[in-house]
Amino acid sequence: MGYRPKRKIYTLDFTSTEYEGLEASVRALTVGEELELNEMEFTPDQVVKALVQRLVSWNVEDEQGQPVPTSYEGVCTQDGGMVLAILNALRQVNSGVPDPLPQSSPSGEPSPAASIPMEPRSPNPESSAVPA
C-alpha cells in the first residue's frame, strides 16, 4: 500500500492590493505544472485555461450580483489583470516564497562582536634554531 499525498488547496489573499475583497481558492501546482507556467508565453487563451484548470472557487459576482462560474466562459468575462493576479498569487504561494517585509519592518541591530583576547603567543618548547 503506497502513500497518496493530498493536493493542497490555497485560499489566496488579495488584501492591500487592487483586488482587495477578492477571494479565490486554487489547487496547488505540481512541479510539472509550475514548470509549464514558467515557460508559458501567456497568450490570453492560455492564461484563462491555466486558471480554470486550478480554480476551485471564488467570490466573483457579475453586475447583477450573481456568482460568476469558475468555468472557461465565466473567467472570460473578467478583467485580464485580475486573472493574471490570481495566477501570480498562486505561483507565489505554491513556491513558498514569503511576501516581502513591510517597509515599517525594523532592520534589527548588528550582532555584537565577540571580544577575542589578544595576548602574545607563548613560545613553543619544541622549536629550536637547529633543524632536526
Summary of the structure (lengths in Angstrom):
residues: 132
radius of gyration: 27.9
end to end distance: 70.0
largest distance: 100.3
contacts: 227
relative contact order: 0.15
helix: 31%
strand: 12%
